[in-house]
Amino acid sequence: MKRSLLTAYTLVFALIATAQPKVFFTKEITPESLVKIYKALGVEAKGRVAVKISTGEGGNTHYLKPPFIRPLVEEVNGTIVECCTAYGGTRQDPKRHWETIHEHGFDSIFAVDLMDEFGDIRIPVKDHKHLRYDIVGEHLANYDFMINLAHFKGHAMGGFGGVLKNASIGVASTAGKAYIHSAGKTTDAKLAWTPEYIAAGRTQDSFLESMASAAQAVHNYFDGHVIYINVMNNLSVDCDCDGHPAKPELQDMGIMASLDPVAVDQACLDMVFNYQGKPGDDNQPLIRRINRQHGTYITDYAEQIGLGSKKYELIKL
């Protein structure tokens, strides 16, 4: 009897250990479907809820628009949160960033918090290969729950940007962004991309590893009170941080959501790479951009350090 009970418990624990994270998918890209996929996750956003998006560089039109995200933000009584950039443009300076936020219509609908406007804080990292800590906007400490609402698309340096980028580069302050981009070599945004710092040991893979480490730091900071959503529309090879992005050559695909950031980014990558493109709906430009930057390595490394799983169960809504 005891042996049978022990065998049963062993089987249960084995099933739990091998269970794959669920990734929910809908082809519909509407305000209603965004709320629907949030609810499908089965985790209620409670307390002070941060909704992390990219408000988009000045001139960019591909970012997630306020009318599209409004029902979800209102559903959770959330605050839109952002941080300043580290490469000049219209969002590195808080004053100009607020002007861009206003031009793009966010502050007229939502409460918006520029988390590093008045300073930053350091939070622990589990993986110390390159980073000693993660440097994030100080207002991160004001929130109990985060909805990581990312626009999945290409990215000039990372190859692609999804929830892992949104959690790492997106939540980092200007100094934190420089620290990640330089793989822990400097917090000075003027130096992070110079040949001297690249020669000092920053490689493309070390940058991707640093992003994964920072994403894990934010994930662990919220201790399970975080969900991840990728919206696969306006699939340009360029990021929302580009004021003049290339025109999308791949048609909109849908929305993915999960409690596992690695799984949801991997599911989006799989969908792009396995898509049967055709003239006017071509996945190859985005694939070339991702491959050029070794972009898929970030999910490899994120899985390696224990942030999540590249294997997943896809559930279509």
Contacts in CASP RR format, 6 or more apart in sequence:
PFRMAT RR
TARGET T0000
AUTHOR 0000-0000-0000
METHOD contacts of the structure
MODEL  1
MKRSLLTAYTLVFALIATAQPKVFFTKEITPESLVKIYKALGVEAKGRVA
VKISTGEGGNTHYLKPPFIRPLVEEVNGTIVECCTAYGGTRQDPKRHWET
IHEHGFDSIFAVDLMDEFGDIRIPVKDHKHLRYDIVGEHLANYDFMINLA
HFKGHAMGGFGGVLKNASIGVASTAGKAYIHSAGKTTDAKLAWTPEYIAA
GRTQDSFLESMASAAQAVHNYFDGHVIYINVMNNLSVDCDCDGHPAKPEL
QDMGIMASLDPVAVDQACLDMVFNYQGKPGDDNQPLIRRINRQHGTYITD
YAEQIGLGSKKYELIKL
20 263 0 8 1.000
20 309 0 8 1.000
20 311 0 8 1.000
20 312 0 8 1.000
20 313 0 8 1.000
21 258 0 8 1.000
21 259 0 8 1.000
21 260 0 8 1.000
21 263 0 8 1.000
21 308 0 8 1.000
21 309 0 8 1.000
21 311 0 8 1.000
21 312 0 8 1.000
21 313 0 8 1.000
22 258 0 8 1.000
22 259 0 8 1.000
22 312 0 8 1.000
22 313 0 8 1.000
22 315 0 8 1.000
23 256 0 8 1.000
23 257 0 8 1.000
23 258 0 8 1.000
23 260 0 8 1.000
23 263 0 8 1.000
23 264 0 8 1.000
23 267 0 8 1.000
23 312 0 8 1.000
23 313 0 8 1.000
23 314 0 8 1.000
23 315 0 8 1.000
24 37 0 8 1.000
24 40 0 8 1.000
24 41 0 8 1.000
24 256 0 8 1.000
24 257 0 8 1.000
24 258 0 8 1.000
24 315 0 8 1.000
24 316 0 8 1.000
24 317 0 8 1.000
25 37 0 8 1.000
25 254 0 8 1.000
25 255 0 8 1.000
25 256 0 8 1.000
25 257 0 8 1.000
25 267 0 8 1.000
25 314 0 8 1.000
25 315 0 8 1.000
25 316 0 8 1.000
25 317 0 8 1.000
26 33 0 8 1.000
26 36 0 8 1.000
26 37 0 8 1.000
26 254 0 8 1.000
26 255 0 8 1.000
26 316 0 8 1.000
26 317 0 8 1.000
27 253 0 8 1.000
27 254 0 8 1.000
28 254 0 8 1.000
28 255 0 8 1.000
29 68 0 8 1.000
29 231 0 8 1.000
29 232 0 8 1.000
29 233 0 8 1.000
29 252 0 8 1.000
29 254 0 8 1.000
29 255 0 8 1.000
30 68 0 8 1.000
31 67 0 8 1.000
31 68 0 8 1.000
31 69 0 8 1.000
31 70 0 8 1.000
31 71 0 8 1.000
31 72 0 8 1.000
32 71 0 8 1.000
33 255 0 8 1.000
33 317 0 8 1.000
34 68 0 8 1.000
34 69 0 8 1.000
34 71 0 8 1.000
34 72 0 8 1.000
34 229 0 8 1.000
34 231 0 8 1.000
34 255 0 8 1.000
35 71 0 8 1.000
35 72 0 8 1.000
35 75 0 8 1.000
36 317 0 8 1.000
37 229 0 8 1.000
37 255 0 8 1.000
37 256 0 8 1.000
37 257 0 8 1.000
37 317 0 8 1.000
38 45 0 8 1.000
38 72 0 8 1.000
38 75 0 8 1.000
38 76 0 8 1.000
38 147 0 8 1.000
38 227 0 8 1.000
38 229 0 8 1.000
38 257 0 8 1.000
40 257 0 8 1.000
40 315 0 8 1.000
40 317 0 8 1.000
41 227 0 8 1.000
41 257 0 8 1.000
41 258 0 8 1.000
41 259 0 8 1.000
43 227 0 8 1.000
43 259 0 8 1.000
45 76 0 8 1.000
45 78 0 8 1.000
45 145 0 8 1.000
45 147 0 8 1.000
45 227 0 8 1.000
46 144 0 8 1.000
46 145 0 8 1.000
46 225 0 8 1.000
47 144 0 8 1.000
47 145 0 8 1.000
48 79 0 8 1.000
48 142 0 8 1.000
48 143 0 8 1.000
48 144 0 8 1.000
48 145 0 8 1.000
49 76 0 8 1.000
49 77 0 8 1.000
49 78 0 8 1.000
49 79 0 8 1.000
49 143 0 8 1.000
49 144 0 8 1.000
49 145 0 8 1.000
49 146 0 8 1.000
49 147 0 8 1.000
50 78 0 8 1.000
50 79 0 8 1.000
50 81 0 8 1.000
50 113 0 8 1.000
50 140 0 8 1.000
50 143 0 8 1.000
50 145 0 8 1.000
50 146 0 8 1.000
50 147 0 8 1.000
51 69 0 8 1.000
51 72 0 8 1.000
51 73 0 8 1.000
51 76 0 8 1.000
51 78 0 8 1.000
51 79 0 8 1.000
51 80 0 8 1.000
51 81 0 8 1.000
51 146 0 8 1.000
51 147 0 8 1.000
51 149 0 8 1.000
52 81 0 8 1.000
52 82 0 8 1.000
52 146 0 8 1.000
52 147 0 8 1.000
52 148 0 8 1.000
52 149 0 8 1.000
52 150 0 8 1.000
52 166 0 8 1.000
52 167 0 8 1.000
52 170 0 8 1.000
52 171 0 8 1.000
53 63 0 8 1.000
53 64 0 8 1.000
53 69 0 8 1.000
53 80 0 8 1.000
53 82 0 8 1.000
53 149 0 8 1.000
53 150 0 8 1.000
53 151 0 8 1.000
53 166 0 8 1.000
54 63 0 8 1.000
54 64 0 8 1.000
54 82 0 8 1.000
54 150 0 8 1.000
54 151 0 8 1.000
54 166 0 8 1.000
54 170 0 8 1.000
54 239 0 8 1.000
54 240 0 8 1.000
54 241 0 8 1.000
55 63 0 8 1.000
55 80 0 8 1.000
55 82 0 8 1.000
55 91 0 8 1.000
55 97 0 8 1.000
55 100 0 8 1.000
55 101 0 8 1.000
55 104 0 8 1.000
55 106 0 8 1.000
55 112 0 8 1.000
56 63 0 8 1.000
56 91 0 8 1.000
56 100 0 8 1.000
56 104 0 8 1.000
56 240 0 8 1.000
56 241 0 8 1.000
56 243 0 8 1.000
57 85 0 8 1.000
57 89 0 8 1.000
57 90 0 8 1.000
57 91 0 8 1.000
57 100 0 8 1.000
57 240 0 8 1.000
57 241 0 8 1.000
57 242 0 8 1.000
57 243 0 8 1.000
58 89 0 8 1.000
58 90 0 8 1.000
58 91 0 8 1.000
58 100 0 8 1.000
58 103 0 8 1.000
58 104 0 8 1.000
58 243 0 8 1.000
59 90 0 8 1.000
59 243 0 8 1.000
59 244 0 8 1.000
60 240 0 8 1.000
60 241 0 8 1.000
60 242 0 8 1.000
60 243 0 8 1.000
60 244 0 8 1.000
60 245 0 8 1.000
61 234 0 8 1.000
62 151 0 8 1.000
62 153 0 8 1.000
62 234 0 8 1.000
62 236 0 8 1.000
62 240 0 8 1.000
62 245 0 8 1.000
62 248 0 8 1.000
63 104 0 8 1.000
63 151 0 8 1.000
63 240 0 8 1.000
64 149 0 8 1.000
64 151 0 8 1.000
64 231 0 8 1.000
66 104 0 8 1.000
66 105 0 8 1.000
66 106 0 8 1.000
66 108 0 8 1.000
66 109 0 8 1.000
66 110 0 8 1.000
69 149 0 8 1.000
70 109 0 8 1.000
70 110 0 8 1.000
72 147 0 8 1.000
72 149 0 8 1.000
73 80 0 8 1.000
73 110 0 8 1.000
76 145 0 8 1.000
76 147 0 8 1.000
78 110 0 8 1.000
78 111 0 8 1.000
78 147 0 8 1.000
79 110 0 8 1.000
79 111 0 8 1.000
79 112 0 8 1.000
79 113 0 8 1.000
79 143 0 8 1.000
80 106 0 8 1.000
80 110 0 8 1.000
80 111 0 8 1.000
80 112 0 8 1.000
80 113 0 8 1.000
81 112 0 8 1.000
81 113 0 8 1.000
81 115 0 8 1.000
81 139 0 8 1.000
81 140 0 8 1.000
81 143 0 8 1.000
81 146 0 8 1.000
82 91 0 8 1.000
82 97 0 8 1.000
82 101 0 8 1.000
82 112 0 8 1.000
82 113 0 8 1.000
82 114 0 8 1.000
82 115 0 8 1.000
82 170 0 8 1.000
83 114 0 8 1.000
83 115 0 8 1.000
83 116 0 8 1.000
83 136 0 8 1.000
83 137 0 8 1.000
83 170 0 8 1.000
83 171 0 8 1.000
83 172 0 8 1.000
83 173 0 8 1.000
83 174 0 8 1.000
83 177 0 8 1.000
84 91 0 8 1.000
84 92 0 8 1.000
84 93 0 8 1.000
84 94 0 8 1.000
84 97 0 8 1.000
84 114 0 8 1.000
84 116 0 8 1.000
84 117 0 8 1.000
84 173 0 8 1.000
84 174 0 8 1.000
85 91 0 8 1.000
85 92 0 8 1.000
85 97 0 8 1.000
85 174 0 8 1.000
85 177 0 8 1.000
85 241 0 8 1.000
86 92 0 8 1.000
86 174 0 8 1.000
86 175 0 8 1.000
86 176 0 8 1.000
86 177 0 8 1.000
86 178 0 8 1.000
86 181 0 8 1.000
86 189 0 8 1.000
86 192 0 8 1.000
87 189 0 8 1.000
87 193 0 8 1.000
87 241 0 8 1.000
88 189 0 8 1.000
89 96 0 8 1.000
90 96 0 8 1.000
90 97 0 8 1.000
90 99 0 8 1.000
90 100 0 8 1.000
90 243 0 8 1.000
91 97 0 8 1.000
91 100 0 8 1.000
91 241 0 8 1.000
92 174 0 8 1.000
92 189 0 8 1.000
94 114 0 8 1.000
94 117 0 8 1.000
97 114 0 8 1.000
98 107 0 8 1.000
98 114 0 8 1.000
101 107 0 8 1.000
101 112 0 8 1.000
101 114 0 8 1.000
102 108 0 8 1.000
106 112 0 8 1.000
113 139 0 8 1.000
113 142 0 8 1.000
114 139 0 8 1.000
115 136 0 8 1.000
115 137 0 8 1.000
115 138 0 8 1.000
115 139 0 8 1.000
115 140 0 8 1.000
115 171 0 8 1.000
115 173 0 8 1.000
116 136 0 8 1.000
116 137 0 8 1.000
116 138 0 8 1.000
116 139 0 8 1.000
116 173 0 8 1.000
116 174 0 8 1.000
117 139 0 8 1.000
118 138 0 8 1.000
119 137 0 8 1.000
119 138 0 8 1.000
119 173 0 8 1.000
120 135 0 8 1.000
120 136 0 8 1.000
120 137 0 8 1.000
120 138 0 8 1.000
120 173 0 8 1.000
120 175 0 8 1.000
120 176 0 8 1.000
121 135 0 8 1.000
121 136 0 8 1.000
121 137 0 8 1.000
121 138 0 8 1.000
121 140 0 8 1.000
121 141 0 8 1.000
122 133 0 8 1.000
122 134 0 8 1.000
122 135 0 8 1.000
122 136 0 8 1.000
123 133 0 8 1.000
123 134 0 8 1.000
123 136 0 8 1.000
123 140 0 8 1.000
123 217 0 8 1.000
123 218 0 8 1.000
123 221 0 8 1.000
124 133 0 8 1.000
124 134 0 8 1.000
124 217 0 8 1.000
124 220 0 8 1.000
124 221 0 8 1.000
125 131 0 8 1.000
125 132 0 8 1.000
125 133 0 8 1.000
125 134 0 8 1.000
125 213 0 8 1.000
125 214 0 8 1.000
125 216 0 8 1.000
125 217 0 8 1.000
126 213 0 8 1.000
126 216 0 8 1.000
126 217 0 8 1.000
126 220 0 8 1.000
126 305 0 8 1.000
127 209 0 8 1.000
127 212 0 8 1.000
127 213 0 8 1.000
127 216 0 8 1.000
127 305 0 8 1.000
128 213 0 8 1.000
129 206 0 8 1.000
129 209 0 8 1.000
129 213 0 8 1.000
130 183 0 8 1.000
130 184 0 8 1.000
130 206 0 8 1.000
130 209 0 8 1.000
130 210 0 8 1.000
130 213 0 8 1.000
131 179 0 8 1.000
131 180 0 8 1.000
131 183 0 8 1.000
131 184 0 8 1.000
131 210 0 8 1.000
131 213 0 8 1.000
131 214 0 8 1.000
131 217 0 8 1.000
132 184 0 8 1.000
133 217 0 8 1.000
134 168 0 8 1.000
134 172 0 8 1.000
134 176 0 8 1.000
134 180 0 8 1.000
134 213 0 8 1.000
134 214 0 8 1.000
134 217 0 8 1.000
134 218 0 8 1.000
135 172 0 8 1.000
135 173 0 8 1.000
135 175 0 8 1.000
135 176 0 8 1.000
135 179 0 8 1.000
135 187 0 8 1.000
136 171 0 8 1.000
136 172 0 8 1.000
136 173 0 8 1.000
136 176 0 8 1.000
136 217 0 8 1.000
136 218 0 8 1.000
137 171 0 8 1.000
137 172 0 8 1.000
137 173 0 8 1.000
138 173 0 8 1.000
140 171 0 8 1.000
140 218 0 8 1.000
140 221 0 8 1.000
144 225 0 8 1.000
145 222 0 8 1.000
145 225 0 8 1.000
145 226 0 8 1.000
146 218 0 8 1.000
146 222 0 8 1.000
146 225 0 8 1.000
146 226 0 8 1.000
146 227 0 8 1.000
147 226 0 8 1.000
147 227 0 8 1.000
147 229 0 8 1.000
148 163 0 8 1.000
148 166 0 8 1.000
148 167 0 8 1.000
148 226 0 8 1.000
148 227 0 8 1.000
148 228 0 8 1.000
148 229 0 8 1.000
148 261 0 8 1.000
149 166 0 8 1.000
149 229 0 8 1.000
149 231 0 8 1.000
150 161 0 8 1.000
150 162 0 8 1.000
150 163 0 8 1.000
150 165 0 8 1.000
150 166 0 8 1.000
150 228 0 8 1.000
150 229 0 8 1.000
150 230 0 8 1.000
150 231 0 8 1.000
151 162 0 8 1.000
151 230 0 8 1.000
151 231 0 8 1.000
151 233 0 8 1.000
151 234 0 8 1.000
151 240 0 8 1.000
152 160 0 8 1.000
152 161 0 8 1.000
152 162 0 8 1.000
152 230 0 8 1.000
152 231 0 8 1.000
152 232 0 8 1.000
152 235 0 8 1.000
152 256 0 8 1.000
152 265 0 8 1.000
152 268 0 8 1.000
153 160 0 8 1.000
153 161 0 8 1.000
153 162 0 8 1.000
153 234 0 8 1.000
153 235 0 8 1.000
153 236 0 8 1.000
153 237 0 8 1.000
153 238 0 8 1.000
153 239 0 8 1.000
153 240 0 8 1.000
153 248 0 8 1.000
153 286 0 8 1.000
154 160 0 8 1.000
154 161 0 8 1.000
154 235 0 8 1.000
154 236 0 8 1.000
154 237 0 8 1.000
154 238 0 8 1.000
154 239 0 8 1.000
154 286 0 8 1.000
154 289 0 8 1.000
154 290 0 8 1.000
155 161 0 8 1.000
155 165 0 8 1.000
155 238 0 8 1.000
155 239 0 8 1.000
155 241 0 8 1.000
155 289 0 8 1.000
155 293 0 8 1.000
156 238 0 8 1.000
156 239 0 8 1.000
156 242 0 8 1.000
156 293 0 8 1.000
157 181 0 8 1.000
157 207 0 8 1.000
157 293 0 8 1.000
158 165 0 8 1.000
158 207 0 8 1.000
158 208 0 8 1.000
158 211 0 8 1.000
158 293 0 8 1.000
158 295 0 8 1.000
158 298 0 8 1.000
159 289 0 8 1.000
159 290 0 8 1.000
159 292 0 8 1.000
159 293 0 8 1.000
159 294 0 8 1.000
159 295 0 8 1.000
160 265 0 8 1.000
160 268 0 8 1.000
160 269 0 8 1.000
160 286 0 8 1.000
160 289 0 8 1.000
160 290 0 8 1.000
160 295 0 8 1.000
161 239 0 8 1.000
161 265 0 8 1.000
162 230 0 8 1.000
162 265 0 8 1.000
162 268 0 8 1.000
163 215 0 8 1.000
163 228 0 8 1.000
163 229 0 8 1.000
163 230 0 8 1.000
163 261 0 8 1.000
163 264 0 8 1.000
163 265 0 8 1.000
164 211 0 8 1.000
164 212 0 8 1.000
164 215 0 8 1.000
164 261 0 8 1.000
164 262 0 8 1.000
164 265 0 8 1.000
164 298 0 8 1.000
164 299 0 8 1.000
164 302 0 8 1.000
165 211 0 8 1.000
165 215 0 8 1.000
165 298 0 8 1.000
167 214 0 8 1.000
167 215 0 8 1.000
167 218 0 8 1.000
167 219 0 8 1.000
167 261 0 8 1.000
168 180 0 8 1.000
168 210 0 8 1.000
168 211 0 8 1.000
168 212 0 8 1.000
168 213 0 8 1.000
168 214 0 8 1.000
168 215 0 8 1.000
168 218 0 8 1.000
169 177 0 8 1.000
169 180 0 8 1.000
169 181 0 8 1.000
169 211 0 8 1.000
169 214 0 8 1.000
170 177 0 8 1.000
171 214 0 8 1.000
171 218 0 8 1.000
172 179 0 8 1.000
172 180 0 8 1.000
172 214 0 8 1.000
174 189 0 8 1.000
175 187 0 8 1.000
175 188 0 8 1.000
175 189 0 8 1.000
176 187 0 8 1.000
177 189 0 8 1.000
177 192 0 8 1.000
178 186 0 8 1.000
178 187 0 8 1.000
178 188 0 8 1.000
178 189 0 8 1.000
178 191 0 8 1.000
178 192 0 8 1.000
179 186 0 8 1.000
179 187 0 8 1.000
179 192 0 8 1.000
179 210 0 8 1.000
180 207 0 8 1.000
180 210 0 8 1.000
180 211 0 8 1.000
180 214 0 8 1.000
181 192 0 8 1.000
181 193 0 8 1.000
181 202 0 8 1.000
181 207 0 8 1.000
181 210 0 8 1.000
182 191 0 8 1.000
182 192 0 8 1.000
182 193 0 8 1.000
182 197 0 8 1.000
182 202 0 8 1.000
183 201 0 8 1.000
183 202 0 8 1.000
183 203 0 8 1.000
183 206 0 8 1.000
183 207 0 8 1.000
183 209 0 8 1.000
183 210 0 8 1.000
184 202 0 8 1.000
184 210 0 8 1.000
185 192 0 8 1.000
185 197 0 8 1.000
185 200 0 8 1.000
185 201 0 8 1.000
185 202 0 8 1.000
186 192 0 8 1.000
186 197 0 8 1.000
191 197 0 8 1.000
204 293 0 8 1.000
204 294 0 8 1.000
205 294 0 8 1.000
205 297 0 8 1.000
205 301 0 8 1.000
208 294 0 8 1.000
208 295 0 8 1.000
208 297 0 8 1.000
208 298 0 8 1.000
208 301 0 8 1.000
209 301 0 8 1.000
211 298 0 8 1.000
212 298 0 8 1.000
212 301 0 8 1.000
212 302 0 8 1.000
212 305 0 8 1.000
212 307 0 8 1.000
213 305 0 8 1.000
215 261 0 8 1.000
215 302 0 8 1.000
215 307 0 8 1.000
216 302 0 8 1.000
216 305 0 8 1.000
216 306 0 8 1.000
216 307 0 8 1.000
218 226 0 8 1.000
219 226 0 8 1.000
219 261 0 8 1.000
219 307 0 8 1.000
224 259 0 8 1.000
227 257 0 8 1.000
227 258 0 8 1.000
227 259 0 8 1.000
228 257 0 8 1.000
228 258 0 8 1.000
228 259 0 8 1.000
228 260 0 8 1.000
228 261 0 8 1.000
228 264 0 8 1.000
229 255 0 8 1.000
229 256 0 8 1.000
229 257 0 8 1.000
229 264 0 8 1.000
230 255 0 8 1.000
230 256 0 8 1.000
230 257 0 8 1.000
230 264 0 8 1.000
230 265 0 8 1.000
230 268 0 8 1.000
231 254 0 8 1.000
231 255 0 8 1.000
232 252 0 8 1.000
232 253 0 8 1.000
232 254 0 8 1.000
232 255 0 8 1.000
232 256 0 8 1.000
232 268 0 8 1.000
232 271 0 8 1.000
233 252 0 8 1.000
233 253 0 8 1.000
233 254 0 8 1.000
234 248 0 8 1.000
234 252 0 8 1.000
235 248 0 8 1.000
235 249 0 8 1.000
235 250 0 8 1.000
235 251 0 8 1.000
235 252 0 8 1.000
235 253 0 8 1.000
235 272 0 8 1.000
235 286 0 8 1.000
236 245 0 8 1.000
236 246 0 8 1.000
236 247 0 8 1.000
236 248 0 8 1.000
237 245 0 8 1.000
237 246 0 8 1.000
237 249 0 8 1.000
237 285 0 8 1.000
237 286 0 8 1.000
237 288 0 8 1.000
237 289 0 8 1.000
238 245 0 8 1.000
238 246 0 8 1.000
239 245 0 8 1.000
246 285 0 8 1.000
249 280 0 8 1.000
249 281 0 8 1.000
249 282 0 8 1.000
249 285 0 8 1.000
249 286 0 8 1.000
250 272 0 8 1.000
250 275 0 8 1.000
250 277 0 8 1.000
250 281 0 8 1.000
250 282 0 8 1.000
250 283 0 8 1.000
250 285 0 8 1.000
250 286 0 8 1.000
251 280 0 8 1.000
251 281 0 8 1.000
253 271 0 8 1.000
253 272 0 8 1.000
253 275 0 8 1.000
256 264 0 8 1.000
256 267 0 8 1.000
256 268 0 8 1.000
256 271 0 8 1.000
257 264 0 8 1.000
258 264 0 8 1.000
258 267 0 8 1.000
258 312 0 8 1.000
260 308 0 8 1.000
260 309 0 8 1.000
260 312 0 8 1.000
261 302 0 8 1.000
261 307 0 8 1.000
261 308 0 8 1.000
262 299 0 8 1.000
262 302 0 8 1.000
262 303 0 8 1.000
262 307 0 8 1.000
262 308 0 8 1.000
262 309 0 8 1.000
262 310 0 8 1.000
263 308 0 8 1.000
263 309 0 8 1.000
263 310 0 8 1.000
263 311 0 8 1.000
263 312 0 8 1.000
264 312 0 8 1.000
265 298 0 8 1.000
265 299 0 8 1.000
266 299 0 8 1.000
266 310 0 8 1.000
266 312 0 8 1.000
267 312 0 8 1.000
267 314 0 8 1.000
269 290 0 8 1.000
269 296 0 8 1.000
269 299 0 8 1.000
272 283 0 8 1.000
272 286 0 8 1.000
272 287 0 8 1.000
272 290 0 8 1.000
273 283 0 8 1.000
273 287 0 8 1.000
275 283 0 8 1.000
277 283 0 8 1.000
277 284 0 8 1.000
290 296 0 8 1.000
299 310 0 8 1.000
300 310 0 8 1.000
302 308 0 8 1.000
303 309 0 8 1.000
303 310 0 8 1.000
END
